[in-house]
Amino acid sequence: MMERSRSSWKPFENLAVDEAIIPFKGRYKFRVYIRRKPSSTGIKLYVLADETGFVLDSWAYSGQDSTTVDIVRDFVQ
């Protein structure tokens, strides 16, 4: 799926890594709760997006202690 988005969109020069939460209240091992968010319970994703907000790639949080450097390294590879 991400291969299609990469082939159909040429990203802008500025890219950003951001967090996103997909609202979900069911049973899932890696469901997270973050206070003071409009959708506080769900599945946490790290996304690589360009300056227009187009998502080029995503990485689902799976309960591991990953640093920002590890996440960026995964996106670069």
JOPEKA-V242083 format. One record per residue. SS is DSSP state (H for helix, E for strand, - for the rest). PSI is psi in degrees with one decimal (* if undefined). Layout:
SS:PSI, SS:PSI
//
This chain:
-:-44.2, H:-26.8, H:-38.3, H:-43.3, H:-35.7, H:-35.5, H:-22.7, H:-5.2, -:127.6, -:112.9, -:155.9, -:172.6, -:-37.4, -:122.3, E:154.3, E:146.9, E:126.9, E:162.2, E:147.7, E:150.1, E:126.5, E:115.9, E:129.4, -:127.3, -:1.0, -:-165.6, -:126.7, -:133.8, -:-37.6, -:22.9, -:139.6, E:158.7, E:124.0, -:117.3, -:157.0, -:27.3, -:146.9, -:-42.2, -:92.2, -:-18.2, E:131.0, E:-160.1, E:126.5, E:132.1, E:147.6, E:131.8, E:146.3, E:117.5, E:154.8, E:-175.2, -:-14.4, -:-8.1, -:2.7, -:124.7, E:120.3, E:-33.1, E:158.0, E:156.2, E:121.6, E:132.7, -:130.8, -:32.3, -:4.8, -:154.0, -:84.2, -:138.2, -:167.6, H:-37.0, H:-41.8, H:-41.8, H:-45.6, H:-40.2, H:-39.8, H:-40.6, H:-36.7, H:-36.8, -:*
//
